[in-house]
């Protein structure tokens, strides 16, 4: 059986999945990152992550960017990096310190470029 395209939901033909960090920042959706080794999870700020990726010129695809995450709890306890994390989109508030986002002028310029 052929697999449906990523993000496709039956009955929601006009559904547009959020695949990049910019999409998450645009629609104010945060990311819940969960470690598969110790089950520790944290909600991170998507606009801050997008701006970090934009400044460092990293790939902004969520699947690709999720390889950069690692579990801080596993690092503190065992002193090795566990990069096996699960990332889901969430409407919850971000936990911990927020990453700095772009200034208003820069955000409006990016938004204008996106809509054009």
N, C-alpha and C positions, 0 to 999 in steps of 0.2 A: 504494500500500500504506500502511495506517495505521501511524504510528510508535508504538512502545510508550511507556508513560509513563516519565518520567525516573526512572532508577534501577532499572527493571525488569530482572530477569535471568531468562532461561528456566530452568526447573527449580528455582528458588528462590522459590516463591510467597509464603513468609512473610518474605522479605527486606525489611528496612526501611532504605531509603537514608538516609544522614546528609546532610541538606540545610541545616542551620543550624550556626552556630558552637557553640551550646549542645549539640547532639547530638554534635559532635566532642569537646567538653570532657567530656561525660558518659561517652562510650565510649573516652576517652583516645586519640583519633586526631589526629595532627598534620597539617599541610598543607604540601605541597611546592609552592613557588611558583617557576615558571621563566619567565624573560624570553624572549619569542619573538624579540627582536632580536639579543641576544648569547648566548643559551642559558645564561646564568648561573642557577643555581638555589640555593635555600635552603629548609631545613625550618624552619617557624615553629611556635611553641607555640600550639595551639588554645585551651586554657583561658585563657591570657593575652590572646589576641585577643578571646575571648568577653567577658571582663571589661572590656576596653577599650571594646568596642562597647556593652556594657550601660551603662557609666558615661556614655558620650557620647550614648546613645540613638540609635545608628545601627542601620540594618537589619541583622539577623544572618543573612540568607540568604547562603549561600556565593557564589552567582553574583553577587549584588549587592555583597557586601563585597569581592569580588575586584577591583572597579573602583577601590578605594582603594589597592591595592598599586602600587608602582612599582619599577623596577630601580635599586638603589643603585650598581651598577657602571657603568651607562650614565650616571647622574648624575655620578659622579666623573670619568669619562673625557670626556664630551661636554658636560656642564653643561646637559642638558635631561632632563626627566622622560619616561620611556617607560612607559606604563601598559598596554602590550599584554602581559599575563602569562597563563600557564596555571596553574591551581590544581588539584592532585590530592590525594586523601587518602592518608596514608602512616602506617605504623607506626614509622618511623624516629625516632630521638631528635632533638630540636630543636637547631639550630645557633645559636651566638651567644648573646647575653644574652637571658634569659627575661623576658617581660613580667610584672609583678606580677599575681597572681591574687587572688580574693576571700579573706577570712579564713574560718575554718572555720564560724563561725556563719552567715555570709551564704551560703556554699555549701550548707549543710544546709537553709536556708530556701528557696533556689531549687530544690533537689532535691525537697523536700517539695511545693512548688507544682507541679512538673513531674509528679510521680506522682499528684497528686490528681485 
